[in-house]
Amino acid sequence: MNNPVLRLSGITKSYNPGAVNEVAVLRGVDFEVAAGEVVALVAPSGAGKSTLLHIAGLLDTPDSGTVEIDGADMTGQSDRKRTRMRRNDVGFIYQFHHLLPEFTAAENVILPQLANGTSKADAAERAHKLLSVVGIAGRAGHRPAALSGGEQQRVAFCRALANGPRLLLADEPTGNLDPTTSDQVFGALMELVRDTGLAAVIATHNLELAARMDRQVRMEAGVLVPL
């Protein structure tokens, strides 16, 4: 794979290291994702997928190994540099949307852009474009409480991509939705990812959704293997 957006090499992570109850979660993970590629990360709860995503997204640090994003080795970098990389180049989506309840759908997508120095006009234009891609531009003026669960999660997708990241990390992004809504919302997410051409890692336990992605890997005994 040439010039991957994300490259993990020899990633290890344990909790309570050195203690009797030490738990080795990651045991030497090697993983690469290219621009425009959507990879399914399949693992049951407690297998370490969230830990891996947090390390990949610079929210946590490994015990050993290296994390490269867009060719930059982030191993051992200062918190300031890690925060800048995370803000500019990484988008996160979680199972629960965590939208700001006092702001409208559009404002939830606009605010991260303003925090990153984008003008209000340009931020509003991008928010409208992203909401249009996922089919809810007509709901832009509604606050989260007035939106359905599926609509709220679509707004969360748009917020994650508001600053034009190179890498998207999603942890069970449709896990809180019923099967029909999950299928619809996942389709919207895939359209959004394809429209932007970024690299994406989407953790899911749903094998049908995983099969719709470009590649599938499974977490087994602390390492990743092809599914």
C-alpha positions in Angstrom: 0.0 0.0 0.0 1.5 3.3 -1.1 1.4 6.3 1.3 -1.3 5.1 3.6 -3.2 7.8 5.6 -3.0 5.6 8.7 -0.1 3.3 9.5 0.1 1.4 12.8 3.2 -0.6 13.5 3.8 -3.0 16.4 1.1 -1.5 18.6 0.9 -2.9 22.0 -1.3 -1.9 25.0 -1.9 -3.4 28.4 -3.9 -2.3 31.4 -2.5 -2.6 34.9 1.0 -3.5 33.4 3.1 -5.5 35.7 0.3 -6.3 38.1 -1.2 -9.7 38.8 -4.4 -8.6 37.0 -2.5 -7.2 33.9 -4.7 -7.4 30.8 -2.8 -7.3 27.4 -5.4 -5.8 25.0 -3.2 -5.2 21.9 -0.3 -7.5 21.2 1.5 -6.1 18.2 -1.0 -4.6 15.8 0.1 -3.8 12.3 -2.5 -2.0 10.1 -2.7 0.4 7.2 -5.5 2.3 5.6 -5.3 4.2 2.3 -7.1 7.3 1.1 -10.5 6.4 -0.3 -10.5 3.0 1.5 -13.2 2.0 4.0 -12.2 -0.8 6.4 -14.5 -2.7 8.7 -13.0 -3.5 12.1 -15.0 -6.5 13.4 -14.7 -7.4 17.1 -17.0 -8.3 20.0 -17.3 -6.0 23.0 -14.2 -6.0 25.2 -11.9 -7.2 22.4 -9.9 -3.9 22.2 -11.4 -2.2 19.2 -12.2 1.0 21.0 -8.7 1.0 22.5 -7.2 0.6 19.0 -9.4 3.4 17.6 -8.4 5.7 20.4 -4.7 5.0 19.8 -5.1 5.5 16.0 -6.9 8.8 16.7 -4.3 10.0 19.1 -6.7 10.0 22.1 -4.5 7.4 23.8 -0.9 6.3 23.5 0.4 2.7 23.0 2.9 1.0 25.3 5.0 0.4 22.2 4.8 0.8 18.5 4.3 3.7 16.2 1.3 5.7 14.9 1.7 7.5 11.6 -1.0 9.8 10.1 -0.6 11.1 6.6 3.1 10.3 6.8 3.8 12.0 10.1 5.1 9.8 12.9 3.1 10.9 16.0 5.0 8.7 18.4 6.3 10.7 21.3 5.0 14.0 20.0 3.9 16.7 22.4 0.3 17.0 23.4 0.0 20.2 21.4 1.1 18.6 18.2 -1.1 15.6 18.8 -4.1 17.8 19.5 -3.4 19.8 16.3 -3.2 16.7 14.2 -6.3 15.3 15.8 -8.3 18.5 15.2 -7.2 19.0 11.6 -6.8 15.5 10.2 -8.9 13.0 12.3 -12.7 12.8 12.5 -14.5 10.7 15.2 -18.0 9.1 15.3 -19.3 7.3 18.3 -22.3 5.1 18.9 -24.1 8.0 20.6 -24.2 11.3 18.8 -23.2 13.7 21.6 -24.6 16.7 19.8 -24.9 20.0 21.6 -28.6 20.2 22.5 -28.8 24.0 22.6 -27.7 24.3 19.0 -29.3 23.4 15.7 -28.2 20.7 13.4 -26.4 23.2 11.2 -24.8 24.9 14.1 -23.5 21.6 15.4 -21.6 21.2 12.1 -20.6 24.9 11.9 -19.1 25.2 15.4 -16.1 22.9 14.9 -15.2 24.8 11.8 -15.3 28.2 13.6 -13.1 26.7 16.3 -10.6 25.8 13.6 -10.5 29.3 12.1 -13.0 28.9 9.2 -15.1 32.0 8.4 -18.8 31.8 9.4 -19.9 32.0 5.8 -17.7 29.2 4.6 -18.6 27.1 7.6 -22.3 27.5 7.0 -21.8 26.6 3.3 -19.9 23.4 4.1 -22.4 22.5 6.8 -25.3 22.8 4.2 -23.3 20.7 1.7 -22.6 17.9 4.2 -26.2 17.9 5.5 -27.4 17.7 1.9 -25.2 14.7 1.2 -26.8 12.8 4.0 -30.3 13.9 3.0 -31.3 16.1 6.0 -30.6 19.7 4.7 -34.3 20.4 5.4 -33.7 19.7 9.1 -30.7 22.0 9.4 -32.6 24.5 11.6 -33.9 21.9 14.1 -32.3 21.2 17.5 -31.3 17.6 18.3 -34.4 17.0 20.5 -36.6 17.6 17.4 -34.6 15.1 15.3 -35.0 11.3 15.1 -32.2 9.1 16.3 -31.1 8.4 12.7 -31.2 12.1 11.9 -29.1 12.9 15.0 -26.5 10.4 14.0 -26.3 11.8 10.4 -25.6 15.2 11.9 -22.9 13.6 14.0 -21.4 12.2 10.8 -21.4 15.7 9.2 -19.8 17.2 12.3 -17.0 14.6 12.3 -16.2 15.6 8.7 -16.7 19.3 9.1 -13.0 20.2 9.1 -12.1 18.0 6.2 -10.1 15.3 8.0 -8.0 12.8 6.1 -8.9 10.0 8.5 -12.3 9.0 9.9 -12.6 6.6 12.9 -16.1 5.3 13.8 -16.9 3.1 16.8 -20.2 1.3 16.2 -21.8 4.3 14.6 -25.1 2.7 14.0 -25.1 0.4 17.0 -27.8 2.4 18.8 -30.3 2.3 16.0 -32.9 -0.2 14.9 -32.0 -2.4 11.9 -33.9 -0.4 9.3 -32.6 2.9 10.4 -29.2 1.5 10.9 -29.1 0.4 7.2 -30.3 3.8 6.0 -27.9 5.7 8.2 -25.0 3.5 7.2 -25.8 4.1 3.6 -25.7 7.9 4.3 -22.3 7.5 6.0 -20.8 5.5 3.1 -22.0 8.2 0.7 -20.4 10.9 2.8 -17.1 9.0 3.0 -17.1 8.3 -0.8 -17.9 11.9 -1.5 -14.9 13.1 0.5 -12.5 10.4 -0.4 -10.9 10.1 3.0 -9.6 6.9 4.7 -12.1 5.3 7.1 -12.0 2.7 9.8 -15.5 1.7 11.0 -15.8 -0.7 14.0 -19.0 -2.8 13.8 -20.3 -6.2 15.0 -22.7 -6.2 12.1 -21.3 -8.6 9.5 -23.8 -7.4 6.8 -22.6 -3.8 7.2 -19.0 -5.0 7.3 -19.5 -6.8 4.0 -20.4 -3.5 2.3 -17.0 -2.0 3.0 -13.8 -2.4 1.0 -12.0 -4.6 3.4 -12.7 -6.4 6.7 -10.4 -7.2 9.5 -11.1 -9.0 12.8 -9.5 -8.5 16.2 -8.3 -11.8 17.5 -6.1 -12.3 20.5 -4.9 -8.7 20.4 -3.9 -8.6 16.7 -5.8 -7.9 13.5 -6.4 -10.7 10.9 -8.3 -10.5 7.5 -11.9 -11.5 7.8 
